[in-house]
Each structure stands twice: as C-alpha cells, then as structure tokens.
C-alpha cells in the first residue's frame, strides 16, 4: 500500500476547499437560471412575434412591429408619463420624510417608547400591497369610510377620493408614501449607523449647527446607503401595479393607470402576449438604465472624492 505524503494530503484538502464553494453555488445558479434567465429569454423572443392566446393560431414572426406599435401608441406614452410622475413624487416624498424621521429617531435613543414607536412605524412596510389597498379603500369609502366621517365631524362635506379624477391620483400616492416611507427611515438609520462616533463627537465639540452636521458628517458617510435606498424604491415604484389596481383598477378613466397596469391588462385581460412582451422588454431596459445611472453616479462620486 503506497505511503501518503504530507504534501499530497494538503493538496487534496485544498482541492476539497476549492471545490466545495462551487458546489454550494449550484442550487443558487440553477434557481436563477430556471426562474430568471429562461423566462427572460422567452420573454425577449416572444416580443418579436404576434401572438394572442385567444386567436388559436401559432405565433407569427413580426420583427420589430410590436415595439413600433408601442412607440406610436399615445396611450402608452401617457401611462409612462403618469408613472414617472408617480415615481418622482412618491420616492421624493418618501426620501425627505424618511430622512427627517430617521434623524428624529436617531437623536432620541433615550426617549421612552422609542422601540414601540419604531415597531408601529415599520408595520405598513410588512403588509402586502393588496392588504394595504383594501385597508385604504375602506378608509376612503365615500359612505362608510373613516376619513369622510372625520371630515363630516368637523363640518366638511364628504368626498369620493378614489372616484373623483381630481383626487384619485393623490389618494393612491398617499398610500404608497404611507407604505414605503418606513423603508427610507430604515435606510437612513443604517446610513447614520455607518458614521464614526469620533466624528459625531468632534462635530459636537466644534459646535456645528444641525445643518452642518447633516451635510458635512451624516450625508458624507451615509450618502451611498441612501442612494441605494432611493434606487431600490425607484425600481420598485416604477413597477407598482397590485396596490393601485386593488384600489382603483386604474380609474376613474385612466387617472391612476400606470404602465404596469397597462401591461397587465393587455397580457391577462386582452391576452395579447406579443405586444405585452415587447412592453415588458422596454420596461426592463428602463429599469436597467436606472441601475446603470446609479452605478455611474456612485463610481463618479468615488473618483471625485479620491
């Protein structure tokens, strides 16, 4: 029986240490390929075909016709502009409120009931959009809603917030802000936790104003975490569908119809899968553009500060 040299044993041990991480990645890669890569490639291929589930005919190759029809559709452009307004308004308000509330909780660590208040603040974020939409639809109800009852109690007349085209968009925007401001509070607290305590103590000794501490110390160290939170909220807000669809179904008219609702209706109500796939590809490219812009700005700021 051949003798086992110490060098051979070490080599086999290192070989196992090298192979094991690769084996652990196999389930993750398999899941990613089956549930992400293959559906994306299928979606991309279907976008070049005319295919309706109700026609009973096989898909017909159409080239770039679906993309051309989308770009020439004024309704899609209106839905896209409405979506951009929803994203910019919602994410902007959530960022400002989240930073203010985050700073408030950061500066009140010894306040009694702080943990209970944080738990209540984060509660909307853990609810599903369908549950939140149902909850707020009942609040906005023109006959039995709590909000209208409160308005009548102080002498105002009730209003149909979700049924009036002048208030429906603002009403669903309020719900989105209510749901996701806690996320920006969480990102703000994470950003503040990354600030070295020595710099906070130095700022206090130098008697810097509140705005100077925010600009020179807090944002200087935590801006990348905040930018990541803004990016995640931008992408997630851009594809908002279930919350608004459960509240208004995109109405009244098309007042609250975002581009994701248009995609859902053309795919699962009109069953026009080719056109819907092309629109999904366009939305995917827009999301990639958001991410690429964020990465570019992040690296540009890092080089500028180096």
Secondary structure, DSSP 8 states (H G I E B T S, - for coil): -----HHHHHHHHHHHHHHHHHHHHHHHHHHHIIIIIHHHHHHHHHTTEE-BTTT-S--EE-TTHHHHHHHT-HHHHHHHHHHHHHHHHHHHHHHHHHHHHHHHHHTTTTSTTHHHHHHHHHHHHHS-HHHHHHHHHHHT-TTT-HHHHHHHHTT-----TTT-TTTHHHHHHHHHHHHHHHHHHHHHHHHHHTS-HHHHHHHHHTT--HHHIIIIIIHHHHHHHHHHHHHHHHHHHHT--HHHHHHHTT-STTTT--HHHHHHHHHHTS-BHHHHHHHHHHHHHHHHHHHHHHHHHHHHHHHHH-
